[in-house]
Amino acid sequence: MWPRCRDVIGVAQIQTDGHGFGDRLVCHCIYYALHGEAKTAAVAFESNLLAYVELLLFILVSMTYLNAMEERGVFDGLRIWLLSRQYSYRKLFWITGVLAFCFSTVISGLAVA
């Protein structure tokens, strides 16, 4: 005898900590699989897994670039250059904000390419 869908989904929520996007994905896949739509469940699971893997690889590459920049002293040189100019706190705030925006754009472009 097959268990009822809501019982299976309830057990899946308990075993996967009961909250978060991954839990809903698992529950929906189980629901579709039990209702004879295993192909729909497989496609949904595969596409979401692919999205997570792409995000993980993007973050890994971005952190690699940042680590390489840190090892080469880019940020220390930038800090020394900014402090030697003796800017006010307001100017430092705006300069670092613009630099962070520029660095994030460049690193994002390098990671995606």
N, C-alpha and C positions, 0 to 999 in steps of 0.2 A: 504494500500500500504506500503510495506516495504521500509525503508530508504536505500539509497545506502550505501555500506560498507565503502567507504572512508569518507562519512559524519559522520557515527557512530564512526569510528576510530578517526576522527578529533575532535569530541566532547569529546571522551574519553581522548585524549591527553590534551585537554584544561582543563578538569575537574581534571586531575591527575597531573597537573603542567607541563606537556609537556616534561619532560625529566626524565631519570633514567630507570633502568631495570624493575621496577614494572609497569611502564607505558607501556612499550613494551609488557609485559606479558599480561596485561589487553587488550590491543589492539589486540594482536594475538588471545586471547581467544574469543573475540567478533567476529573477522574475521572468525575463524573456526566455531563458533556456527552459524553464519549467512549463512555459506555455507554448512550446513547440517552435519558438523563433530563435533557435540557437545561432543561426547565421547573423541575425540582427545583433544579438548579444556579442558575438565574436567581433563583428565590425566595430561596434561601439567601444569594446574593450581595447581593441588594437589601435584605434585612432587616438584614444585617450592616453594609452601607454606611449604611443609615438610622440604625443605632445609633451609628456613628462620627460622623455629621453632627450628630445630637442632642447628643452629648457635646461636640463642638467648639463648637456654638452656646451650650451652657450655660456652658462655660468662658469664651467670649468675652464673654458678657453679665456674668458674675460679675466678670471682670477690669475691665470697663467701670465697674461700680459701685464697685469698690475704687479705681480710678483717680480717679473723681469725688470720692470721700471723701478721698483723699490731696490732691487739688488744693484742696479746701475746708478743709484743715487739721484734719480730725477727729482724725487719729492724733497730730498734734503737740499738740493741745489735751488729748487724753487722757493723753499722756506727761507733759505739764507738770502736769496735775492729780494724777496718781499720784505724781510726784516731790515735789510740794509737801506731800503728806501724810506724808512720811518714814516709809513702811512698811518693815518688815524685808524681807529677800530672800524669805523664806518666804511672807509675805503678798503681796508683789508677784507671786510665782510663781502663787499661787492666784487672785489677782484677774485677772491677764492670761489665765490658762487659762479662767476663766469668761467673760471678755469675748470671747475668741476663739471660744468655743463659741456665745455669743449672736450675735456678728457673722456667723459662718458660717451659722447658722440663718436669720437675717434675709436675708442676701444670697442664700442658696439659694432662699428663698421668693420674693424679688423676681425672681430670674432665671427661675424656672419660671413665674411668673404672667405 
